[in-house]
């Protein structure tokens, strides 16, 4: 059973950047699509980035051009580089494996 552990969240000012990491264990990481979701208080969980096993990426319009998802199969890790952060990006960010596992989440707060 795959286990996912996120890191890299924190408090950042508007316009700033953060890079989230999600380390996977117990899985053949390279064959699975990977995803980043976020959930703000009182809102539904929202998909913010997808990376396929073939390295194709997809983003919703709300983050396109600001967020970049990448993966390092040698390190069993997926990343989310977030630039030009806005207060509305504040949420708990989760990684998800198409194998069917969620990480525990990492808090991102964008505030001055």
ABEGO torsion letter per residue (X at the ends): XBBBBBBGBEBBBBGBBBBBBBBBBGBBAAABBBBBBBBBBGBBBBBABBBBAAGBBBBBAAABGABBBBBBAAAGBBBBBBBGBBAAABBBBBBBBAAGBBBAEBBBBBBX
